[in-house]
């Protein structure tokens, strides 16, 4: 995500983290920040949306972000193998710690799929 947006957003909002939301069909990708409360004076180019929540199956990757494609593919394979029913909603990559403050091998990414 863009450092410019993060700095502008954090001027009037408490940024708690970052996440990506995506759907496989049709392919949709959205990147965003997790805020402590409703957004105040958003910078141009950003919009606020309250996350509705729900039940998710979660997989955790500890390590560098370049491992995400392989980890995500493995998680998708496990979901298919276990025949876990998913609902039509966004899957999530939640970046649980700050890459600017965390060693690469200690980065935690939660890969989550919406359970039906």
C-alpha positions in Angstrom: 0.0 0.0 0.0 1.1 3.5 -0.6 3.1 5.2 2.1 1.6 8.5 1.0 -1.9 7.3 1.7 -0.9 5.9 5.1 0.7 9.1 6.2 -2.2 11.2 5.1 -4.8 8.8 6.6 -2.9 8.7 9.9 -3.0 12.4 10.3 -6.6 12.3 11.6 -7.2 8.5 12.0 -5.7 5.7 14.1 -4.4 3.1 11.6 -4.4 -0.3 13.3 -3.1 -2.4 10.3 -3.4 -3.3 6.6 -5.3 -5.9 4.7 -6.1 -7.1 1.2 -9.6 -8.3 0.2 -10.0 -10.4 -3.0 -12.5 -12.5 -4.9 -11.5 -15.1 -7.4 -14.5 -14.8 -9.8 -14.9 -12.2 -11.0 -11.4 -11.2 -10.0 -11.5 -8.3 -7.6 -8.6 -7.0 -5.5 -8.9 -4.3 -2.9 -6.2 -3.0 -0.5 -6.9 -1.1 2.6 -6.1 0.0 6.1 -7.8 -1.1 9.3 -8.9 1.9 11.4 -9.7 2.1 15.1 -13.0 3.8 14.3 -14.9 5.5 11.4 -12.8 7.5 9.1 -12.3 11.2 9.4 -11.4 13.5 6.5 -10.2 10.8 4.1 -7.5 11.8 1.6 -8.6 12.0 -2.0 -8.6 8.5 -3.6 -9.6 6.7 -0.5 -13.0 5.7 0.8 -14.3 4.3 4.1 -16.2 1.1 4.3 -17.2 -0.8 7.5 -16.2 -4.4 7.3 -19.3 -6.6 7.9 -17.3 -9.5 9.5 -18.5 -13.1 9.5 -17.0 -16.6 10.0 -13.7 -17.4 8.3 -11.3 -20.3 8.2 -7.8 -18.9 8.9 -4.3 -20.0 7.9 -1.2 -18.2 9.2 2.0 -17.6 7.3 5.0 -16.5 9.4 7.7 -15.3 7.1 8.4 -12.9 4.2 5.6 -11.7 1.9 7.2 -13.3 -1.2 6.0 -16.6 0.3 2.3 -15.5 0.1 1.5 -16.9 -3.4 2.7 -20.4 -2.4 1.1 -20.2 1.0 -2.2 -19.0 -0.4 -2.2 -21.7 -3.1 -1.6 -24.3 -0.4 -4.4 -22.9 1.8 -6.8 -23.0 -1.2 -5.8 -26.6 -1.8 -6.5 -27.5 1.8 -9.9 -25.9 1.7 -10.8 -27.9 -1.4 -9.4 -31.1 0.0 -11.4 -30.7 3.2 -14.5 -29.7 1.2 -15.0 -26.6 3.2 -18.0 -24.7 1.9 -17.2 -21.0 1.3 -19.7 -18.2 0.9 -19.6 -15.6 -1.9 -17.6 -12.9 -0.1 -14.1 -11.5 0.0 -11.1 -13.6 1.1 -8.6 -11.7 3.2 -4.9 -11.3 3.7 -4.5 -9.6 7.1 -1.0 -8.2 7.6 -0.8 -8.7 11.4 2.4 -6.8 12.0 4.2 -3.8 10.5 6.9 -4.7 7.9 8.7 -1.5 8.8 9.2 -2.6 12.4 9.2 -6.4 12.1 12.1 -8.6 10.8 11.0 -10.3 7.5 11.2 -13.8 9.0 8.8 -12.7 11.8 6.1 -11.2 9.6 2.6 -12.7 10.2 0.0 -12.8 7.5 -3.4 -14.3 8.2 -5.0 -15.9 5.0 -8.7 -16.1 5.6 -11.5 -17.6 3.5 -15.2 -16.9 4.2 -17.1 -20.0 5.5 -20.6 -20.6 4.3 
